[in-house]
């Protein structure tokens, strides 16, 4: 699915706090390395958390309105050929629609907040 109303980003608490302080989101270290900010759709989120954040707690999960990102938002194939939302460049934290916390079990289990739609 492409172009959902909201896309989701997983960040460390420190990374998110720095973005709030700067009013701009630049991404996690992996995003800076890859040259774009990795996002997931609601349907992709649990698998992304399980694969890449196993055993981590206190993660910040936030959503951004897709429409607020304009041409910076590009849908590209990734895991299993699925199209994933990638954002090229920074974006203002004013685009933030929602934020919450999430923990991922050592076995990769995760319960997504009810706000993830």
N, C-alpha and C positions, 0 to 999 in steps of 0.2 A: 504494500500500500504506500503510495506517495501522497504528499501534500495533506497530511492530517492537520487539524487545527493546532495541535501542540506536539512538540518533540521534547525529549528528556535527556538531561545530562547528569552524570554521576561525578561527584567531585569530593575531594577530601575537605574536611571542615576548614583546614588552613587555607586551601586554595580558594574556597568559596568566600571566606572572610576577607582575603586579599582583594578579591574581585569586588566585593561590596565597598571596601575602603577606596578602591580606585575608580569605582563606578563603571568599570569596563571589565569584560571577561576575555582573558587571553588563552585560557585552556589549561589543562593539566600537562605535566611534562611530556607524556606520550603524544599529546596533541601538538605541542611545539615541535617535537621530533618529526611527526608525520606531516606537518604543514597545514593542518586543518583541525577543527574541533569536532571530535566524535560525538554524535548524538544517537539516540535510539528512539523508535516509535514506542508507544505503549505496548504493542504486541511483541516487540523485540527486547524489551527491558529486562524481564526476568532472566532470559538466557544470557544477556550481556553481563548482568550482575553475577550470575553463577559461574560463567567462564573466566571473567577477568577480576573479580573482587571477592573470591571465595575466602571466608574466614575473617573478613574485615567488618568492623563495626563503626558506628558514628559517621557513616557516609552521608553527604548531603545529596539529595536528589532534587533537581529543579526542572521546571518546564518553562519553555519559551514559546510564544505564539509564532508559528511558522511564517505567517504573513509579515511579522515585524522584522524579519531577517532579509527580505528582498532577495537580490541576486547573490548574496553571500551564501545562501542555502543551496546546496547541490546534492542531488540524489545519486549515489554511486553504488555499484555492486560490491558486496563484501561477503561475509560469512554465508556460504552455501548459495551464492548468487543473489541473495536478498538485497534489495535497495535500501541503503542506510542514509540518513541525513548527515551531511558533513557541512560544516560552516567554515568558509575560508575567510580568515581575518578575525578581528576582534568584533565584539558587539557590546552595546551599552547594557548595563544591568537594569536599565529601565524597561528592557524587553522581558524581564522576569515576570512570569505569570503566577507561579506557585513554587514553594519550596517545602521540603520535609526531610526527615531523617530516615535512613534505612540501614539495616544490618544484614549481613550475609553469613549464613552458618558455615561451619567448617566443611560441611558436605555440599555446599553450594545452594542450600535451601534459602528461600527468601519469600517474605510476605510483603507484597507491594501495598503501599498506602491506598486507601479508598479513593483518594484524589486522582490517582493515575487512571486516565480514561482513554 
